[in-house]
Amino acid sequence: MTTSTDYDRIDAWIDAHFDEEVRFLQQLVRVPTDTPPGNNAPHAERTAELLEAFGFEAEKHAVPAQEVKDYGLESITNLIVRRKYGDGGRTVALNAHGDVVPPGEGWTHDPYGGEIEDGRLYGRAAAVSKSDFATFTFALRALEEVARPTRGGIELHFTYDEEFGGILGPGWLLKNGLTKPDLMIAAGFSYEVVTAHNGCLQMEVTVHGKMAHAAVPSTGVDALQGAVHILNALYAQNTLYQQVRSKVEGITHPYLNVGRIEGGTNTNVVPGKVSFKLDRRMIPEENPAEVEATIRKVITDAAEQCPGISVEIRRILLANSMRPLPGNKPLVDAIQKHGQQIFGEPIRAMGTPLYTDVRLYVEAGIPGVIYGAGPRTVLESHAKRSDERVVLEDLRRATKVVARTLHDLLS
C-alpha cells in the first residue's frame, strides 16, 4: 500500500540529490549531438558511462553504419537500461531523445556550456530533451533507493533519431524486437500531459528549368520564377488550412512551412534548378495519404502553368499523428494526480502541435503519453532557437512527479 510517507521520502531523496542531477544534465549538454550531421554515437557512449556510475548497465544497440548513412546521418547508438523487479506487474518504458538541431545563431550563452543563470540551465537540448535523460534517470534512482519495487520493471530508452522521425530510434528498437513495454512515457513539458499530437509530412521539391546567361535570359527557363509560382500556390493552400479546425484541445489547424530553399549557380546566370523543403503538420483528424496527394497536386498544377518547368517531388518524412490508446488512463491519472500535488495546479491532458517518437510506440500497440521537465510551452523553452533553457525548479518537480507515478504504476 502506498502512503504519503512513500511520496515524501521519494521527494526528499530527489531534493538531496538534485545538485547531482543538474551536474548529470550539464555533462549531457556538453557533448554535441547536432543533427545534421547526426554523429550521435559519442553522446550515447558518454551517457552509458555516466549511467554505469549509478550502477545502471546500458545496452548499446548500434544501428548498422550503412543503414544510418543511407538515412542521411553519421552514427546512431540507441541505449536501453532494463530494471526488472519481479514477476507480474507492468513494464514501463521512459523514452527521451538525444539528437537535436544545430544551435544556429543569436546565443548569449555557450550552446554546449550547460551554464546556469537565474535558476535556468542553458544549452542546446537543455529542454528538449536531454533534460529528460536526467528526469527519468533520477526518478528511477529515487524509486529504487526509496520504494524498492518488487513487481514489474522499468526501461530507460535513450534514442537518437527524433529529428529525422524516429525510425532509427524507437522505431528501430521496436522493429527488431528489442523492447515491448506495457506502458511508456516520453519526454515532454511539466505543465501538461500530452495524449495526442500532430502528424508531419516533409517533402523536397526540385524545380527544373534551363540555365542561360543573364545577358540573354530568353534563351533559358528561370527555375526560380517557377519555384516562386509554386510557393505562392502552396502559401495560398496554407491560408485555406486555417479554416480546418481540430477537436483536440491544444491543437488548432493544419499548417505548412517552407523551411529551406536553395538553387542557382551564380548572380549572372539564369537559375536552372531550385529546390525547397516543406513541412506540413497534420491534425489527428486528417488522412496522411490524402494530405500528401493534395500537396502533390498543388505543386504539379502550379508547375504546369509555367512553360518549360518540370518538378521532382520526394517525400522525406511521414510521421503519423498520435491518437490516445484506451490503456493510457493509468499514466494520465497518476501524472495528473502527482502533478497537481507537486506543482499546486491542475495538469491538463491535451494535444500538442508537435510530432514525437511516442507515435511509434502507440502504433505498436503500447499506450503512451508525453510528460517531462520543461515550461508550459515550446516557446518558453526556446527549443530549436537560441538560448534554449530549462528552469531547474521545473526539472526538480518533474522528476518527483515521474518517480511518484512509477511508484503507483508498479505498486
Beta strands, then each sheet from edge to edge (+ up, - down):
strand 1: 58-62
strand 2: 77-86
strand 3: 91-97
strand 4: 116-117
strand 5: 120-122
strand 6: 152-159
strand 7: 183-186
strand 8: 192-197
strand 9: 199-208
strand 10: 212-213
strand 11: 255-263
strand 12: 269-270
strand 13: 273-282
strand 14: 310-319
strand 15: 348-352
strand 16: 368-370
strand 17: 389-391
sheet 1: 1+ 2- 6+ 3+ 7+ 16+
sheet 2: 4+ 5- 17+
sheet 3: 8+ 15+
sheet 4: 11+ 13- 9+ 14-
sheet 5: 10+ 12-
end
